[in-house]
Amino acid sequence: LTLGSRPVQVLNALEAVLRHDSIPFVRSAACSAIRRLAAAGAICGQSCMALEDALSDNAWQVRWNAAKALAFAGSEQQVRSLASCLSDEVWLVRLEVCASLGMLGDLTARDALERALRSDCDSRVREEAARSLAAIGKSARQLGESTDLSSCADALVAALQDEEIKVRSAAIAALGSQAVAAREHASSLVEQLLTGDHDIRAAVFRFFQEATSHAGTRLVAAAFDAGKRHQVRQEVEEMMAWSKAIARPVLRVAQDLRAASHEARHTAERHLWLLGPAAGICLVNEVIKAKDADYPERMATIRGLISCFTRSEGARLPPDLACAALSEWIYEPSLEHLPVPGLELVKLQTPEEHHGINLQWAVLRDCWGSCFVVFRGSETVLDWTENSYLSLRRVVVPAWQGVLLLHSGFWSTAEAESLCLLEAIREASAGVPFETLILCGGSKGGANALAAAIQWSVSHAELVAEAQDEALPCREMLVVTFGAPNIVGRGSGKPETTRALHELHTVLQKKAPRSRAWSFSQDPVPALMSARSRHVILQYHKGSYAVGALRRFMPEAYKKVNKYLKEAARVTTTFQPVLAEAWLDPPPGVRGSRFQASVHPQRNYTEALCRRLLNC
């Protein structure tokens, strides 16, 4: 080895020692020396023949070291000789032969390794055979070789019944390298997950991570970005195939999400987390079916779905679906039925009308550096009073040299709740700023979320004198609304309002760049507070039996109602969006462009976001 400048002479000398020395220890050392030279980059073609002959040496130590050396010095030409040594009487030799065949990565070794995996009497050899089959499978995929790996997958699946846990774990890991051939056996792996110990669960996790994480990441990205949908057709088909392969055991696991036992629910959630996006696709239809189910069952199913997409950063769902689920949950808030795993409830405010508290909201935090503030939509008479307070509130912003025109009802509520909300958010942060503060809600709740975001995004010194003491504890803000009315008016186009509106857009784009306002084009609630307001009023005005009766039997009263509607329309048509609008496909059965109040409930928005995972 010290004669590296003359490798040919060195190798020739070592080959002579290997062939002719009478001491087994010396021959064994010669094999080791050739291995180290080969590992250092020396060309050992001629020495391979001597190593091949050494595989039949009388001393098992020589055979063992020769097999080890061929992993570095050998090529596909030595595969047959190595494979014949899988019947060696010494298990260490057989184990090293398996390892060397795996390192060579030649497909012709597959049959011999399959036999070793199925029938070798030593579990350590069987384990190494499984690892080598994994290496050969990866090599074939990297080289783009179109080879039928089904028999290899069959042998690995048979090894799932091995009595030794390490063999089963290695077989599971190896199946992840067998590409499509392993898919038809995926349900067997789910069964292993349900019955195996920690090592088996870890192996199943790595299998699905390797097999589906790339497609899952691409699928999630496309589901919430229309511009990427046409780029992921292959990944979508791949993910759907995996989902179909494991659907039956996954749905059986999902049944435990609704179990009475907390431990059973937690175990089911953990299993779904381990299975990842492939299991999540199975649960999308379950969430859709649970649309009309009772509240606990629906929340549990959504929680299971979201669990499947929290395994890795890339395949994690954007917060939009979590926001949609929380916007349902806030109507009947309870810790037991939280639809998003990993959340901790910091504060829940419920209305106390006799104390002047009319808004229902919750502050929750997770372990990834996010804080959710979710607002409830309309449910009480006071909520509808807030909605119907259509006059515009002038908010002067000297720094912008302009005036914001805001919905009086929503803005007044935001002012009243600002300090209490800030206190709860600061409590949740515990002195460490959140990466993301997420404000969300459906319908009126979305309007409240936007009002709070506007208030906190502009200068507190100018808008809310009481809130000057501390900045908002977050690096980024995110506002996600569902079917929410607009709350900012453009007025008659005066420079002061136009300027302030432009500045507001700029500030929100800087502080909350990923915010979105989700809506159905058929939803009358957001349309009523927009440039489409007259169309909404006209549709319901013409189609209303009560209005027709009023016009016929009480013409004077009808004139007053008509006048009120026209005056309201003059105001509501000036409201415009300040968040990026995102349009959803309507619920099944909804056709045409007519407004339909039946699409407005929050459940429809949650369902529509789920469908995006199926319709990329």
C-alpha positions in Angstrom: 0.0 0.0 0.0 3.0 2.3 0.4 3.8 1.7 -3.2 0.8 3.6 -4.6 2.9 5.1 -7.4 3.3 1.6 -8.9 -0.1 0.0 -8.4 0.3 -2.7 -11.1 3.4 -4.1 -9.5 1.8 -4.0 -6.1 -1.3 -5.8 -7.4 0.7 -8.4 -9.1 2.6 -9.1 -5.9 -0.6 -9.3 -3.9 -2.1 -11.6 -6.5 0.9 -13.9 -6.2 0.6 -14.0 -2.5 -3.1 -14.7 -2.7 -2.5 -17.6 -5.1 0.6 -19.2 -3.6 1.1 -18.4 0.0 0.5 -21.4 2.3 -0.7 -19.4 5.4 -4.5 -18.6 5.3 -4.0 -15.4 7.4 -1.5 -14.0 4.8 -3.9 -14.9 1.9 -6.7 -13.2 3.8 -4.5 -10.1 4.3 -3.8 -10.0 0.6 -7.5 -9.9 -0.1 -7.9 -7.0 2.3 -5.0 -5.1 0.6 -6.5 -5.5 -2.8 -9.8 -4.3 -1.5 -8.2 -1.2 -0.1 -6.4 -0.4 -3.3 -9.6 -0.9 -5.3 -11.5 1.4 -2.9 -8.7 4.0 -3.4 -9.3 3.9 -7.2 -6.8 1.4 -8.4 -7.8 -0.7 -11.5 -7.9 -4.3 -10.3 -9.1 -6.1 -13.3 -6.5 -8.9 -13.3 -6.7 -9.3 -9.6 -10.4 -10.1 -9.8 -9.7 -13.5 -11.2 -7.5 -14.3 -8.2 -10.2 -13.0 -5.9 -12.7 -15.1 -7.8 -10.6 -18.2 -7.3 -10.2 -17.3 -3.6 -14.0 -17.7 -3.1 -13.3 -21.5 -3.1 -10.4 -21.3 -0.7 -10.3 -23.9 2.1 -10.1 -21.1 4.8 -13.4 -19.3 5.4 -11.5 -16.1 6.4 -10.0 -16.0 2.9 -13.4 -16.6 1.3 -14.9 -13.9 3.5 -12.3 -11.3 2.6 -12.3 -12.2 -1.1 -16.1 -11.6 -1.2 -15.6 -8.3 0.6 -12.9 -7.3 -1.9 -15.0 -8.1 -4.9 -17.5 -5.5 -3.9 -14.9 -2.9 -4.8 -12.7 -4.6 -7.3 -15.3 -6.8 -9.1 -17.8 -6.2 -11.9 -20.8 -8.0 -13.3 -18.4 -10.7 -14.6 -17.9 -11.9 -11.0 -21.6 -11.9 -10.0 -22.2 -15.6 -10.9 -19.2 -16.7 -8.9 -20.3 -14.6 -5.9 -23.8 -15.9 -6.2 -22.6 -19.5 -6.0 -21.1 -18.7 -2.6 -24.5 -18.1 -1.1 -24.5 -21.8 -0.2 -21.3 -21.5 1.8 -21.4 -23.3 5.1 -20.2 -20.2 7.0 -22.9 -17.5 7.6 -20.3 -14.7 7.7 -19.2 -15.6 4.1 -22.8 -15.7 2.9 -23.6 -12.4 4.6 -20.6 -10.7 2.9 -21.5 -12.2 -0.5 -25.0 -10.6 -0.1 -23.5 -7.3 0.7 -21.1 -7.4 -2.2 -23.8 -8.3 -4.7 -25.8 -5.4 -3.4 -22.8 -3.0 -3.9 -22.2 -4.3 -7.4 -25.9 -3.5 -8.2 -26.1 -5.9 -11.1 -29.6 -7.2 -11.8 -28.4 -10.7 -12.6 -27.8 -11.2 -8.9 -31.4 -10.7 -8.1 -32.5 -14.3 -8.3 -29.8 -15.6 -6.0 -30.5 -12.9 -3.4 -34.2 -13.7 -3.6 -33.4 -17.3 -2.8 -31.2 -16.3 0.1 -34.0 -14.1 1.5 -36.5 -16.8 1.3 -34.5 -19.8 2.5 -31.2 -18.9 4.3 -31.2 -20.4 7.8 -29.5 -17.3 9.3 -31.6 -14.2 9.9 -28.6 -11.9 9.5 -28.0 -13.2 6.0 -31.7 -12.8 5.2 -31.6 -9.3 6.4 -28.5 -8.5 4.3 -30.2 -10.1 1.3 -33.1 -7.7 1.7 -30.8 -4.7 1.9 -29.0 -5.8 -1.2 -32.2 -6.3 -3.2 -33.0 -2.7 -2.2 -29.6 -1.5 -3.5 -30.2 -3.3 -6.8 -33.7 -1.8 -7.1 -32.3 1.7 -6.6 -29.5 1.1 -9.0 -32.0 0.0 -11.7 -34.2 3.1 -11.2 -31.2 5.4 -11.3 -30.0 3.9 -14.5 -33.5 4.0 -16.0 -33.6 0.3 -16.7 -37.1 -0.9 -17.4 -37.0 -4.2 -15.6 -39.8 -6.3 -14.2 -39.2 -6.2 -10.4 -42.4 -8.1 -9.5 -40.7 -11.3 -8.5 -38.3 -9.3 -6.3 -41.2 -7.6 -4.7 -43.0 -10.9 -4.1 -39.9 -12.2 -2.3 -39.8 -9.1 -0.1 -43.4 -9.3 0.7 -43.0 -13.0 1.7 -40.2 -11.8 4.1 -42.8 -9.7 5.9 -43.8 -12.9 7.6 -40.3 -13.6 8.8 -40.0 -14.3 12.5 -37.2 -11.8 12.9 -38.1 -8.1 13.2 -34.9 -6.9 11.6 -35.6 -9.0 8.5 -39.1 -7.7 8.2 -37.8 -4.1 8.7 -35.2 -4.6 6.0 -37.8 -6.1 3.6 -40.1 -3.1 4.1 -37.2 -0.7 3.4 -36.3 -2.7 0.3 -39.8 -2.6 -1.0 -39.5 1.2 -1.2 -36.9 0.8 -3.9 -39.0 -1.5 -6.1 -41.0 1.3 -7.7 -44.4 0.4 -9.1 -43.8 -3.3 -8.4 -44.2 -2.7 -4.7 -47.5 -0.8 -5.1 -49.7 -3.9 -5.3 -48.3 -5.0 -2.0 -48.8 -1.7 -0.2 -51.8 -2.9 1.8 -49.6 -5.6 3.3 -47.3 -2.9 4.6 -50.2 -1.0 6.2 -51.1 -4.3 8.0 -47.5 -4.4 9.2 -47.8 -0.9 10.5 -51.0 -1.8 12.5 -49.4 -4.9 14.1 -45.7 -4.2 14.2 -43.4 -2.7 16.8 -41.5 0.6 16.7 -38.9 -0.6 14.2 -41.6 -1.9 11.8 -43.5 1.4 12.0 -40.3 3.3 11.3 -39.6 1.1 8.3 -43.2 1.6 7.0 -42.8 5.3 7.5 -39.6 5.4 5.4 -41.2 3.2 2.7 -44.1 5.6 2.1 -41.8 8.6 2.5 -39.6 7.2 -0.3 -42.4 6.0 -2.5 -44.9 8.9 -2.3 -43.3 12.0 -0.8 -42.2 13.5 -4.2 -45.6 13.0 -5.8 -47.3 14.2 -2.6 -45.3 17.4 -2.6 -46.1 18.1 -6.2 -49.8 17.3 -5.7 -50.2 19.6 -2.8 -48.5 22.5 -4.6 -50.7 22.0 -7.7 -53.9 21.7 -5.7 -53.6 25.3 -4.3 -51.9 26.8 -7.3 -53.9 26.7 -10.6 -50.7 27.6 -12.6 -49.1 24.3 -11.6 -52.0 21.9 -12.3 -51.1 21.0 -15.8 -47.5 20.1 -14.7 -48.4 17.3 -12.3 -50.6 14.9 -14.2 -48.2 12.0 -13.8 -47.8 12.7 -10.1 -51.5 12.9 -9.6 -52.0 9.5 -11.4 -49.2 8.0 -9.3 -50.7 9.3 -6.0 -54.2 8.1 -7.0 -52.8 4.6 -7.7 -51.1 4.5 -4.3 -54.2 5.7 -2.6 -56.3 3.0 -4.3 -53.8 0.3 -3.2 -54.1 1.1 0.5 -57.7 2.4 0.6 -59.2 -0.6 2.5 -56.8 -0.7 5.5 -56.7 3.1 5.6 -60.5 3.4 5.9 -60.4 0.8 8.7 -57.8 2.9 10.5 -60.0 6.0 9.9 -62.9 4.3 11.8 -60.9 4.6 15.0 -60.7 8.4 14.6 -64.3 8.4 16.0 -63.6 5.9 18.8 -64.7 6.7 22.3 -61.2 6.0 23.6 -58.7 8.9 23.4 -55.9 6.4 23.1 -57.5 4.7 20.1 -58.1 8.0 18.4 -54.5 9.1 19.0 -53.2 5.8 17.6 -55.3 6.1 14.5 -54.1 9.7 14.0 -50.5 8.5 14.4 -50.9 5.7 11.9 -52.3 8.1 9.3 -49.4 10.5 9.9 -47.0 7.7 9.2 -48.7 6.7 6.0 -48.7 10.3 4.7 -50.3 11.8 1.5 -51.4 8.5 0.0 -53.6 7.9 3.0 -54.7 11.5 2.8 -56.2 11.1 -0.6 -58.2 8.1 0.7 -59.7 10.4 3.4 -60.7 13.2 1.0 -63.8 11.3 0.0 -64.5 10.5 3.6 -64.5 14.2 4.4 -66.9 14.9 1.5 -69.2 12.0 2.7 -69.1 13.4 6.2 -70.5 16.7 5.0 -73.9 15.9 6.4 -72.5 13.8 9.3 -72.8 14.9 12.9 -70.3 17.4 14.2 -67.9 15.2 16.1 -67.6 12.7 13.3 -66.9 15.4 10.7 -64.3 17.1 12.8 -62.5 13.7 13.5 -62.4 12.9 9.8 -61.0 16.3 8.9 -58.4 15.9 11.6 -57.3 12.5 10.2 -57.0 14.1 6.7 -54.8 16.9 7.9 -52.7 14.5 9.9 -51.7 12.7 6.7 -50.2 15.9 5.3 -48.2 17.1 8.3 -45.5 14.5 8.0 -43.0 16.5 5.9 -42.5 20.1 5.1 -42.8 19.7 1.4 -46.1 17.7 1.4 -47.7 19.7 4.2 -50.9 21.3 3.2 -51.1 25.1 3.0 -52.9 26.5 6.0 -56.0 27.2 3.9 -57.6 23.8 4.6 -56.8 24.1 8.3 -58.4 27.6 8.3 -61.5 26.2 6.6 -61.9 23.5 9.2 -61.3 25.9 12.1 -63.9 28.2 10.6 -66.4 25.4 11.0 -65.1 24.4 14.4 -65.5 27.9 15.9 -69.3 27.6 15.8 -69.1 24.7 18.3 -65.6 25.1 19.8 -64.3 22.3 22.0 -60.9 20.9 22.7 -62.0 17.3 22.0 -63.1 18.1 18.5 -60.3 20.3 17.3 -60.0 19.4 13.5 -56.3 20.3 13.3 -53.7 18.1 15.0 -50.9 19.8 17.0 -52.9 22.9 18.0 -53.1 24.2 21.5 -56.1 26.4 22.5 -54.7 29.6 24.2 -58.0 31.6 24.6 -61.6 31.2 23.6 -63.9 34.2 23.8 -67.7 33.5 23.7 -70.3 36.3 23.5 -71.5 37.9 26.7 -74.0 40.4 25.4 -74.8 41.9 28.8 -71.1 42.7 29.2 -70.8 44.2 25.7 -68.9 41.2 24.3 -70.5 40.2 21.0 -67.7 38.6 19.0 -66.7 34.9 19.3 -63.1 34.0 18.5 -60.3 31.7 19.5 -56.5 32.0 19.6 -54.6 28.7 19.0 -50.9 28.0 18.4 -49.0 25.0 16.9 -45.5 23.6 17.3 -44.3 24.9 13.9 -44.3 28.6 14.8 -47.8 29.6 13.7 -50.7 31.2 15.6 -54.3 30.9 14.4 -56.9 33.5 15.2 -60.3 32.3 14.0 -63.6 34.3 14.1 -67.1 32.9 14.1 -69.6 33.9 11.4 -73.1 35.1 11.9 -75.3 33.2 14.3 -77.1 35.7 16.5 -79.3 38.8 16.0 -76.4 41.0 17.1 -74.2 39.4 14.4 -76.8 40.4 11.8 -77.0 43.9 13.2 -73.2 44.2 12.7 -73.6 42.9 9.1 -76.3 45.3 8.2 -74.6 48.4 9.5 -73.7 49.5 6.0 -72.6 53.1 6.5 -69.0 53.9 5.7 -66.6 54.8 8.5 -63.9 57.4 7.7 -60.5 56.5 9.1 -58.0 59.2 8.6 -54.4 58.1 8.0 -52.1 61.1 8.1 -49.0 59.1 7.1 -50.7 58.2 3.9 -52.3 61.6 3.4 -55.5 59.8 2.9 -58.8 58.4 4.3 -59.8 54.8 4.4 -63.6 54.1 4.0 -64.5 51.0 6.0 -67.7 49.1 6.8 -68.9 50.7 10.0 -70.1 47.5 11.6 -67.0 45.4 11.1 -64.6 48.2 11.9 -66.3 49.2 15.1 -66.1 45.5 16.2 -62.4 45.3 15.3 -61.7 48.4 17.4 -63.6 47.1 20.4 -61.8 43.7 20.3 -58.3 44.9 19.3 -56.7 45.1 22.7 -58.2 41.8 24.0 -57.0 40.0 20.8 -53.5 41.5 21.0 -53.2 40.4 24.7 -54.2 36.8 23.8 -51.8 36.7 20.9 -48.9 38.0 23.0 -49.8 35.4 25.7 -49.6 32.7 23.0 -46.2 33.9 21.8 -44.7 33.8 25.3 -42.2 36.5 24.2 -41.1 34.6 21.0 -42.5 36.1 17.8 -44.5 33.6 15.6 -43.3 32.9 12.2 -46.9 33.3 10.9 -50.0 34.9 12.4 -53.0 33.4 10.6 -56.3 35.3 10.8 -59.3 33.4 9.3 -63.0 33.0 9.3 -66.0 32.4 7.1 -68.7 34.9 6.1 -68.8 37.6 8.8 -65.9 35.8 10.5 -63.8 36.4 7.5 -64.8 40.1 7.5 -63.8 40.3 11.1 -60.4 38.7 10.3 -59.8 41.2 7.5 -60.8 44.1 9.7 -58.3 43.0 12.4 -55.6 42.5 9.8 -56.1 46.0 8.4 -56.1 47.5 11.8 -52.8 45.8 12.8 -51.2 46.3 9.4 -51.4 50.1 9.4 -49.8 52.4 11.9 -51.3 51.8 15.4 -50.2 55.2 16.4 -52.6 56.7 13.8 -55.5 54.3 13.9 -55.7 52.9 17.4 -54.0 55.2 20.0 -54.5 52.7 22.8 -52.4 50.0 21.0 -49.1 51.9 20.7 -47.3 49.9 23.4 -46.1 46.8 21.5 -45.8 45.6 18.0 -47.6 42.5 16.8 -45.5 39.4 17.7 -45.1 37.8 14.2 -42.8 37.9 11.2 -45.6 37.4 8.7 -49.3 37.7 8.7 -51.7 35.6 6.7 -55.4 36.3 6.2 -57.6 33.5 4.8 -61.3 34.1 4.4 -64.2 32.1 3.0 -67.3 33.7 1.4 -66.5 36.9 3.3 -68.0 40.3 2.3 -65.6 43.1 1.3 -65.2 45.8 4.0 -63.2 48.5 2.2 -65.0 51.1 0.0 -63.4 53.1 -2.8 -65.9 56.0 -2.3 -66.4 58.3 -5.3 -62.8 58.2 -6.4 -61.5 61.2 -4.4 -57.7 61.4 -4.3 -57.6 61.0 -0.6 -59.5 57.7 -0.6 -57.7 56.4 -3.7 -54.4 57.2 -2.2 -55.2 55.5 1.1 -56.6 52.4 -0.7 -53.4 52.1 -2.7 -51.3 52.4 0.4 -53.5 49.7 2.1 -52.9 47.3 -0.8 -49.2 47.9 -0.5 -49.0 47.4 3.2 -51.1 44.2 3.1 -48.9 42.9 0.2 -45.8 43.5 2.3 -47.1 42.2 5.7 -49.5 39.4 4.4 -48.3 38.5 0.9 -49.9 35.0 0.9 -53.4 36.0 1.9 -56.4 34.8 0.0 -60.1 35.4 -0.1 -61.8 32.1 -1.2 -65.2 32.4 -2.8 -67.8 30.7 -5.0 -69.0 32.9 -7.9 -72.5 31.8 -7.0 -72.2 32.9 -3.3 -74.4 36.0 -2.9 -72.8 37.1 0.4 -69.4 38.3 -0.9 -71.1 39.4 -4.2 -73.5 41.6 -2.3 -70.6 43.8 -1.0 -68.9 44.2 -4.4 -69.3 45.6 -7.9 -71.8 42.7 -8.4 -74.1 44.0 -5.7 -76.8 45.2 -8.1 -77.0 41.8 -9.7 -77.6 40.1 -6.3 -80.3 42.6 -5.3 -82.0 42.4 -8.7 -82.1 38.6 -8.7 -83.6 38.4 -5.2 -85.8 41.4 -5.7 -87.4 39.9 -8.8 -87.7 36.5 -7.4 -89.2 37.4 -4.0 -92.8 36.6 -3.4 -92.9 39.0 -0.4 -91.7 41.9 -2.5 -94.2 41.1 -5.2 -97.0 41.0 -2.7 -95.8 44.3 -1.2 -95.8 45.9 -4.6 -99.3 44.8 -5.3 -101.0 45.4 -2.0 -98.9 48.1 -0.4 -97.5 50.2 -3.2 -96.3 53.0 -0.9 -94.4 50.7 1.4 -92.9 49.0 -1.7 -91.6 52.4 -2.9 -89.9 52.9 0.4 -88.3 49.5 0.3 -87.2 50.0 -3.3 -85.7 53.3 -2.4 -83.8 51.8 0.5 -82.4 49.0 -1.7 -81.2 51.5 -4.3 -79.5 53.6 -1.6 -77.9 50.5 -0.2 -76.7 49.4 -3.6 -75.0 52.8 -4.1 -72.9 52.1 -1.1 -72.3 48.3 -1.5 -71.2 48.6 -5.1 -68.2 50.7 -3.9 -66.8 47.9 -1.7 -63.9 46.2 -3.3 -61.4 43.4 -2.4 -58.1 44.1 -0.8 -57.0 40.4 -0.7 -56.1 38.2 -3.7 -59.4 36.5 -4.8 -59.3 32.7 -5.2 -62.3 31.1 -6.9 -63.6 27.6 -6.1 -65.6 25.2 -8.2 -69.1 25.2 -6.9 -70.6 22.2 -5.0 -71.9 19.3 -7.1 -75.4 20.0 -8.3 -74.9 23.8 -8.6 -75.1 24.9 -12.2 -75.1 28.2 -14.0 -74.2 31.7 -12.7 -77.2 32.5 -10.6 -76.6 33.3 -7.0 -77.6 30.6 -4.6 -77.6 31.1 -0.8 -77.2 27.3 -0.4 -73.5 27.4 -1.4 -72.6 29.9 1.4 -72.3 27.5 4.4 -68.7 27.0 5.5 -69.0 23.2 5.0 -69.2 23.8 1.3 -65.9 25.7 1.3 -64.1 23.0 3.3 -65.4 20.4 0.9 -64.3 22.4 -2.2 -60.8 22.8 -0.9 -60.7 19.0 -0.3 -61.9 18.4 -3.8 -58.9 20.3 -5.1 -56.7 17.4 -3.9 -58.6 15.1 -6.2 -59.1 17.4 -9.2 -55.5 18.6 -9.9 
